[in-house]
Amino acid sequence: MIRFDNSYARMPQGFFQRVDPVPVRAPRLLALNAPLAARLGLDADALDAAMLAGNTVPEGAAPLAQAYAGHQFGGFVPQLGDGRAVLLGEVVAPDGARFDIQLKGSGPTPFSRRGDGRAWLGPVLREYLVSEYMAAMGVPTTRALAAVATGETVLREGPLPGAVLTRVAASHIRVGTFQYFAVRGDTDALAALTDHVIARHYPDADGPLALLDAVVAAQARTVARWMGLGFIHGVMNTDNMAISGETIDYGPCAFMDGYHPGTVFSSIDRQGRYAWANQPNIAVWNLAQFATCLIPLMGEEGPAVEAATEAVHRFAPLYQQAWMEGFGAKLGIDGDAHRPVIESLLQMMAVQRADFTRVFAGLACGTARDEFTDRGAFDDWARGWRALDPDLGAMARANPRRIPRNHRIEQAIAAAVAGDMAPFQRLSQALIHPLEDRAEWDDLARPPLAGEAVHQTFCGT
């Protein structure tokens, strides 16, 4: 039995539409995250495929689709909402933390905009792998509780096997949730949403300005962690920025192999808006939209605009501090004191397209040099770095041996489509132990060979 306590379902009706998940033909459990189930206080053995696919709604659930708006690649859409997801409800874990349980790919909702509301197997497995890796690396993120095959076909570029992801989040409230009410001039709803978010995520915040400060700080930490892993979200729309500070909506996401700050993978990001190096700037842009929503709650407009602007501008120093701490740990040095050492390494990596992950992982064990074509230049840099007496322990904790390599994810998906889940299961195990140096997983740490590289990733909607 799941002990639900559905606070969002107690919000006014305009915040959501009540809707049940649509049953599927033949649900079959593909992956179940037993440790996460235990974290939530759930009995993993009681989580069957029928419930995780939406065929049965557990007692105490209050299924709904959340309303939100959003800027998509800079263009505002006043109504988006959960078009292929249903929030089953909220559970309170044994330690008192509250979590949403959502079914993604569970059928059409009132927000589907003529879509089928379904997901195909590939994006479900991608999100499972990447979100659990991010959690293992300590990055604030939504989590994957289960993946279920539906026994049905989803039509995208062709017929594809359908699947449902059970996603767990601190909440699914987004910048776009605030925008939904702001664009309608509904200050009562904005005030109710603000109070709800403060109570749920930032209980020490004493009003909308303090909430803005808290969200700015949370996002600064999260985006800095992305940068340290070479992670590219790919679709940083305002409806994909969680107020909790968690990474959400792993659509066309990817991790860099060869390093370059302008790297883009998303097939729909044709202008590079969400390139790796642009992510901090886009976070600021998104937070400015959030601040605009809160201004009507902050008193007289002139002083409110000034205070909100100052709050958004606090992102830059917070982000820079988190960035320097993160990259400093990756090199085992004081990032504040030795920023030029970090920047000169990154510049050299960009010129030579050295593998982002393998360079940092190889510094402690002496293999980083192999990732460079101009090894003399690396040797010159390394002499200065070694003179700083780097902390190898800090480096071991900060630098993963493995990342979710794009080609490995695609190989696991292709095998799963053919009915073989073994590559997915092996990759999943390797990714939830990213810091362990284990010979049995050495092949998963290597960059793609010629012909294996993945140059584009897709949303999967």
LINKA-V755268 format. One record per residue. RES is the residue in one small letter. D_LAST is the distance of its C-alpha to the last C-alpha in Angstrom with 2 decimals. Layout:
<<RES | D_LAST> <RES | D_LAST>>
This chain:
<<m | 31.80> <i | 29.40> <r | 31.31> <f | 29.05> <d | 30.10> <n | 27.53> <s | 28.51> <y | 25.43> <a | 25.93> <r | 29.39> <m | 28.26> <p | 28.84> <q | 26.77> <g | 25.13> <f | 23.22> <f | 20.97> <q | 20.69> <r | 21.88> <v | 19.70> <d | 19.84> <p | 17.11> <v | 17.02> <p | 18.94> <v | 17.80> <r | 20.17> <a | 21.27> <p | 20.10> <r | 21.26> <l | 21.45> <l | 20.32> <a | 21.08> <l | 22.89> <n | 23.86> <a | 27.45> <p | 28.62> <l | 25.97> <a | 26.94> <a | 30.52> <r | 29.69> <l | 28.41> <g | 31.51> <l | 29.75> <d | 31.22> <a | 28.85> <d | 30.67> <a | 29.84> <l | 26.05> <d | 25.38> <a | 22.36> <a | 22.76> <m | 22.51> <l | 19.70> <a | 17.57> <g | 18.68> <n | 21.29> <t | 24.02> <v | 24.11> <p | 26.60> <e | 29.68> <g | 29.55> <a | 25.81> <a | 24.83> <p | 21.22> <l | 19.61> <a | 16.61> <q | 17.50> <a | 17.93> <y | 17.37> <a | 17.27> <g | 16.63> <h | 17.38> <q | 14.47> <f | 16.22> <g | 19.39> <g | 18.71> <f | 19.09> <v | 17.05> <p | 19.35> <q | 17.06> <l | 13.56> <g | 13.82> <d | 12.08> <g | 9.80> <r | 8.67> <a | 11.50> <v | 15.24> <l | 17.95> <l | 20.60> <g | 23.22> <e | 25.11> <v | 27.55> <v | 30.47> <a | 31.16> <p | 34.78> <d | 35.25> <g | 34.22> <a | 30.81> <r | 28.21> <f | 24.63> <d | 21.63> <i | 20.19> <q | 16.67> <l | 14.63> <k | 10.90> <g | 9.20> <s | 12.48> <g | 12.00> <p | 12.20> <t | 14.19> <p | 16.26> <f | 13.68> <s | 10.82> <r | 12.02> <r | 12.02> <g | 8.55> <d | 9.17> <g | 8.42> <r | 7.81> <a | 6.57> <w | 8.23> <l | 11.20> <g | 10.65> <p | 8.51> <v | 10.72> <l | 13.78> <r | 13.08> <e | 12.88> <y | 15.88> <l | 17.87> <v | 17.37> <s | 17.85> <e | 20.88> <y | 22.29> <m | 22.08> <a | 23.88> <a | 26.46> <m | 27.13> <g | 27.71> <v | 24.84> <p | 23.85> <t | 20.45> <t | 18.47> <r | 19.21> <a | 17.95> <l | 20.25> <a | 18.94> <a | 16.51> <v | 17.00> <a | 16.39> <t | 16.10> <g | 18.10> <e | 15.74> <t | 13.82> <v | 10.18> <l | 10.10> <r | 7.96> <e | 10.68> <g | 12.79> <p | 13.36> <l | 12.03> <p | 13.28> <g | 11.62> <a | 12.16> <v | 12.53> <l | 13.28> <t | 16.25> <r | 16.16> <v | 19.45> <a | 20.16> <a | 23.32> <s | 21.44> <h | 18.15> <i | 20.13> <r | 18.96> <v | 20.72> <g | 18.58> <t | 20.19> <f | 23.52> <q | 22.47> <y | 21.56> <f | 25.23> <a | 26.80> <v | 25.67> <r | 27.18> <g | 30.36> <d | 30.27> <t | 32.39> <d | 33.16> <a | 29.54> <l | 29.25> <a | 32.41> <a | 31.25> <l | 27.96> <t | 30.03> <d | 32.48> <h | 29.83> <v | 28.23> <i | 31.72> <a | 32.79> <r | 29.76> <h | 29.24> <y | 32.22> <p | 35.28> <d | 37.66> <a | 36.27> <d | 38.75> <g | 36.77> <p | 33.95> <l | 35.37> <a | 35.69> <l | 32.11> <l | 31.02> <d | 33.20> <a | 31.72> <v | 28.08> <v | 29.15> <a | 30.90> <a | 28.07> <q | 25.57> <a | 28.29> <r | 28.74> <t | 25.09> <v | 24.38> <a | 27.68> <r | 26.63> <w | 23.47> <m | 25.81> <g | 28.19> <l | 25.70> <g | 24.36> <f | 20.89> <i | 18.49> <h | 15.77> <g | 14.10> <v | 12.69> <m | 15.70> <n | 15.06> <t | 17.44> <d | 14.93> <n | 14.18> <m | 17.94> <a | 19.42> <i | 22.96> <s | 24.05> <g | 23.64> <e | 21.20> <t | 18.43> <i | 15.16> <d | 11.39> <y | 11.48> <g | 8.48> <p | 10.31> <c | 13.52> <a | 16.58> <f | 20.33> <m | 22.94> <d | 25.28> <g | 27.88> <y | 28.33> <h | 27.95> <p | 27.23> <g | 25.22> <t | 22.67> <v | 19.08> <f | 16.33> <s | 13.14> <s | 12.59> <i | 12.06> <d | 15.12> <r | 17.69> <q | 20.51> <g | 20.34> <r | 19.99> <y | 18.55> <a | 20.78> <w | 22.49> <a | 25.66> <n | 24.11> <q | 22.47> <p | 25.68> <n | 26.13> <i | 22.66> <a | 23.36> <v | 26.55> <w | 24.91> <n | 22.50> <l | 25.52> <a | 27.48> <q | 25.06> <f | 25.53> <a | 29.26> <t | 29.34> <c | 28.02> <l | 30.84> <i | 33.67> <p | 34.62> <l | 35.34> <m | 37.49> <g | 40.60> <e | 42.16> <e | 39.65> <g | 41.49> <p | 42.04> <a | 38.58> <v | 36.95> <e | 39.25> <a | 38.53> <a | 34.76> <t | 34.98> <e | 37.15> <a | 34.76> <v | 31.82> <h | 34.24> <r | 34.97> <f | 31.63> <a | 33.14> <p | 36.09> <l | 34.19> <y | 31.53> <q | 34.30> <q | 36.18> <a | 33.26> <w | 32.48> <m | 36.12> <e | 36.43> <g | 33.40> <f | 34.44> <g | 38.03> <a | 37.30> <k | 35.56> <l | 38.86> <g | 41.11> <i | 42.69> <d | 43.03> <g | 40.24> <d | 42.09> <a | 45.25> <h | 43.84> <r | 40.81> <p | 42.18> <v | 42.06> <i | 38.32> <e | 37.65> <s | 39.88> <l | 38.09> <l | 34.66> <q | 36.17> <m | 37.68> <m | 34.45> <a | 32.61> <v | 35.38> <q | 35.46> <r | 31.71> <a | 32.82> <d | 30.33> <f | 29.35> <t | 29.38> <r | 32.31> <v | 34.53> <f | 34.47> <a | 34.65> <g | 37.47> <l | 39.66> <a | 41.27> <c | 41.95> <g | 43.05> <t | 40.33> <a | 38.61> <r | 41.06> <d | 39.63> <e | 36.36> <f | 38.27> <t | 39.79> <d | 42.47> <r | 43.82> <g | 46.82> <a | 44.72> <f | 43.02> <d | 46.46> <d | 47.72> <w | 44.88> <a | 45.21> <r | 48.91> <g | 48.35> <w | 45.59> <r | 47.74> <a | 50.58> <l | 48.60> <d | 48.86> <p | 45.15> <d | 44.29> <l | 42.91> <g | 41.98> <a | 39.73> <m | 38.12> <a | 37.52> <r | 35.72> <a | 33.57> <n | 32.57> <p | 30.26> <r | 31.31> <r | 27.77> <i | 24.29> <p | 20.94> <r | 21.60> <n | 18.61> <h | 20.37> <r | 21.26> <i | 17.76> <e | 16.81> <q | 20.04> <a | 19.41> <i | 16.04> <a | 17.84> <a | 20.68> <a | 18.70> <v | 17.13> <a | 20.81> <g | 21.90> <d | 23.39> <m | 22.33> <a | 25.37> <p | 23.88> <f | 21.18> <q | 24.00> <r | 26.27> <l | 23.87> <s | 23.03> <q | 26.77> <a | 27.49> <l | 24.95> <i | 26.29> <h | 29.70> <p | 28.93> <l | 32.46> <e | 34.33> <d | 35.93> <r | 35.89> <a | 36.88> <e | 34.82> <w | 31.64> <d | 33.05> <d | 30.93> <l | 27.73> <a | 29.18> <r | 29.90> <p | 27.92> <p | 26.41> <l | 29.00> <a | 29.15> <g | 26.37> <e | 24.22> <a | 22.86> <v | 19.15> <h | 18.95> <q | 15.26> <t | 12.18> <f | 8.52> <c | 5.59> <g | 3.80> <t | 0.00>>
